[in-house]
Amino acid sequence: MKPFVKARISGFECLISQPEVRFDLRVLLVLHRRGTSPEYLREITGVFGDRYLQVLPCAPHRHPAGFEWFGDGPSSSAQMADSTLKLVGLLARLQSELSIGSQQVGVLGFSQGGVMAMEVGLAVPAALAITVCIGGKLTPMSERAPQLLGRARGRRFFLVHTVLDEVVPYELSREALVVLREHGAHVQLSAHPKRSIASPRAIGDPRDGAGIFGECQRIAQA
């Protein structure tokens, strides 16, 4: 497992990997699912290689089982917008301090973290290298600022979903594929025959190059 250090950056408590490769450094922002913490995704991070500085921020809102990026109820949209703004600020600070451009940055999210990854991938002022959404969805157009989808043009998204997911239906990734392509994004969707994505291990061994994580690795390094 990669060595990590804890740090507070732009208001987030983060786990940060220590990359062995210092040249051609890239940043990968990894967002955990609802009701967990950054530790939840720590076990899969090695698949992306040593040239990535991996930043795993903790969601800002408390949840009975851990933390969440946004909750339910009337404050949900405001909390999502606030988390998105703060994550965009986190990326801006990392880019500034490391003197890297947006094409050296990727964001990957898992379940609710996947929802946030999509929001960040659209909200950042310049296109990222890749936005990866595992078991998430695209926020409905009725709940978002319409101008954000205009930023999708030319941006790269990789969607991963299990076809029998009982929590976040696979059809929502199909809908995201259609909407993003209609707005000019470059989108790939990978479907997998699992019932749900309850944990990183539920969708395959990170060391398995033929599984989801192998696909994410190839996409991220393209």
NORTASUL-V422543 format. One record per backbone hydrogen bond with DSSP energy under -1.0 kcal/mol. CO is the residue of the C=O (numbers start at 1). NH is the residue of the N-H. If there is no record, write none. Layout:
((CO,NH) (CO,NH))
This chain:
((3,18) (5,16) (7,14) (9,12) (12,9) (13,58) (14,7) (15,56) (16,5) (26,53) (27,106) (28,55) (29,108) (31,110) (33,36) (36,67) (37,40) (38,41) (41,44) (44,47) (45,48) (46,49) (50,21) (51,26) (53,28) (54,17) (55,30) (56,15) (61,68) (63,66) (66,63) (67,35) (68,61) (73,76) (75,79) (76,80) (77,81) (78,82) (79,83) (80,84) (81,85) (82,86) (83,87) (84,88) (85,89) (86,90) (87,91) (88,92) (89,93) (90,94) (91,95) (92,96) (93,97) (94,98) (95,100) (101,104) (102,105) (102,129) (104,27) (105,129) (106,29) (107,132) (108,31) (109,134) (110,113) (111,115) (112,116) (113,117) (114,118) (115,119) (116,120) (117,121) (118,122) (119,123) (120,124) (130,107) (131,158) (132,109) (133,160) (134,111) (140,143) (141,144) (145,148) (148,151) (149,152) (152,155) (155,186) (156,131) (157,188) (158,133) (159,190) (160,135) (161,192) (162,165) (169,172) (170,173) (170,174) (171,175) (172,176) (173,177) (174,178) (175,179) (176,180) (177,181) (178,182) (179,183) (180,185) (181,184) (184,154) (186,157) (188,159) (190,161) (192,163) (192,194) (194,164) (199,202) (200,203) (201,204) (205,208) (208,211) (211,215) (212,216) (213,217) (214,218) (215,219) (216,220) (217,221) (219,222))
